Amino acid sequence: MLYPLPVVMVSMAGRDGKFNIITIAWAGTVCTNPPMVSISVRPERYSYPILKETGEFVINLTTRELAFATDFCGVKSGREIDKFQALQLTPLEADRVRAPLIAESPVNIECRVRQVMPLGSHHMFLADVVAVHADEKYMDEKRKFHLEQAEPIVYSHGAYLCCGEQLGTFGYSVKKSDNGNGSTKRGKKL
Ligand SMILES: Cc1cc2nc3c(=O)[nH]c(=O)nc-3n(C[C@H](O)[C@H](O)[C@H](O)COP(=O)(O)O)c2cc1C
């Protein structure tokens, strides 16, 4: 019941050079320094042995435009189809891993597995982030990245939702003159 969740498309390359994509909601940032992430994958997934054997994957963030592809990669298996081809997604060469980036995604995070933890239904792949790519299209003249312009999506209780209105920015709750909603001060406690 811990929702909403990021929903990501995880891309990989098998030893045979074949690419695959799996949709993952059990994904998280786990450490800033060194930068690390985790994804949890069921061993019965076609993707599981690829991730385990190669120890490499790319996390691709999802957007309104990628919602259909995100769902498709979460219900179809690479055992039967080539998901890149079926969805006309563009694989790009990564810098540090053999797994491809998905060009249509605004942010690609290259990961190298450090440890696989069998937890039960899912095994957690704890991984180091070895490179990150952000689409120049969302970069302003000051090199600030505007992910909101890519319309990122989240997954909540079985539904894909677009992130809506901005409610505040980091630290706004303690700034004297800004509570994030335009008014400057709340009333006295009664
Ligand atoms: C929104 C969504 C989230 C999912 N999250 C996970 C997950 O975190 N871990 C997992 O093992 N499978 C998850 N799945 C299921 C896999 O994506 C699905 O079984 C997929 O078809 C497996 O692909 P593969 O057989 O090519 O590996 C999710 C599916 C959807 C639709």
The ligand as an SDF file (V2000), in Angstrom:
LIG
                    3D

 31 33  0  0  0  0  0  0  0  0999 V2000
    3.0110   -1.1800  -13.7220 C   0  0  0  0  0  0  0  0  0  0  0  0
    3.7760   -2.4720  -13.6350 C   0  0  0  0  0  0  0  0  0  0  0  0
    4.7620   -2.6310  -12.6860 C   0  0  0  0  0  0  0  0  0  0  0  0
    5.4820   -3.8260  -12.5990 C   0  0  0  0  0  0  0  0  0  0  0  0
    6.4600   -3.9470  -11.6540 N   0  0  0  0  0  0  0  0  0  0  0  0
    7.1810   -5.0900  -11.5860 C   0  0  0  0  0  0  0  0  0  0  0  0
    8.2310   -5.2100  -10.6260 C   0  0  0  0  0  0  0  0  0  0  0  0
    8.5410   -4.2940   -9.8760 O   0  0  0  0  0  0  0  0  0  0  0  0
    8.9190   -6.3810  -10.6030 N   0  0  0  0  0  0  0  0  0  0  0  0
    8.6280   -7.4330  -11.4400 C   0  0  0  0  0  0  0  0  0  0  0  0
    9.2760   -8.4850  -11.3650 O   0  0  0  0  0  0  0  0  0  0  0  0
    7.6320   -7.3340  -12.3640 N   0  0  0  0  0  0  0  0  0  0  0  0
    6.9150   -6.1880  -12.4480 C   0  0  0  0  0  0  0  0  0  0  0  0
    5.9230   -6.0690  -13.3860 N   0  0  0  0  0  0  0  0  0  0  0  0
    5.6190   -7.1950  -14.2840 C   0  0  0  0  0  0  0  0  0  0  0  0
    6.5930   -7.3160  -15.4650 C   0  0  0  0  0  0  0  0  0  0  0  0
    6.8720   -6.0660  -16.0250 O   0  0  0  0  0  0  0  0  0  0  0  0
    5.9380   -8.2490  -16.5300 C   0  0  0  0  0  0  0  0  0  0  0  0
    5.7580   -9.5320  -15.9800 O   0  0  0  0  0  0  0  0  0  0  0  0
    6.7280   -8.2930  -17.8260 C   0  0  0  0  0  0  0  0  0  0  0  0
    5.8810   -8.8190  -18.8300 O   0  0  0  0  0  0  0  0  0  0  0  0
    7.9770   -9.1290  -17.7220 C   0  0  0  0  0  0  0  0  0  0  0  0
    8.6800   -9.0270  -18.9150 O   0  0  0  0  0  0  0  0  0  0  0  0
    9.7720  -10.1140  -19.3820 P   0  0  0  0  0  0  0  0  0  0  0  0
    9.0690  -11.4560  -19.3680 O   0  0  0  0  0  0  0  0  0  0  0  0
   10.1580   -9.6670  -20.7630 O   0  0  0  0  0  0  0  0  0  0  0  0
   10.8640  -10.0570  -18.3920 O   0  0  0  0  0  0  0  0  0  0  0  0
    5.2000   -4.8890  -13.4870 C   0  0  0  0  0  0  0  0  0  0  0  0
    4.1920   -4.7240  -14.4670 C   0  0  0  0  0  0  0  0  0  0  0  0
    3.4950   -3.5230  -14.5390 C   0  0  0  0  0  0  0  0  0  0  0  0
    2.4400   -3.3680  -15.6060 C   0  0  0  0  0  0  0  0  0  0  0  0
  1  2  1  0
  2  3  1  0
  2 30  2  0
  3  4  2  0
  4  5  1  0
  4 28  1  0
  5  6  2  0
  6  7  1  0
  6 13  1  0
  7  8  2  0
  7  9  1  0
  9 10  1  0
 10 11  2  0
 10 12  1  0
 12 13  2  0
 13 14  1  0
 14 15  1  0
 14 28  1  0
 15 16  1  0
 16 17  1  0
 16 18  1  0
 18 19  1  0
 18 20  1  0
 20 21  1  0
 20 22  1  0
 22 23  1  0
 23 24  1  0
 24 25  2  0
 24 26  1  0
 24 27  1  0
 28 29  2  0
 29 30  1  0
 30 31  1  0
M  END
$$$$
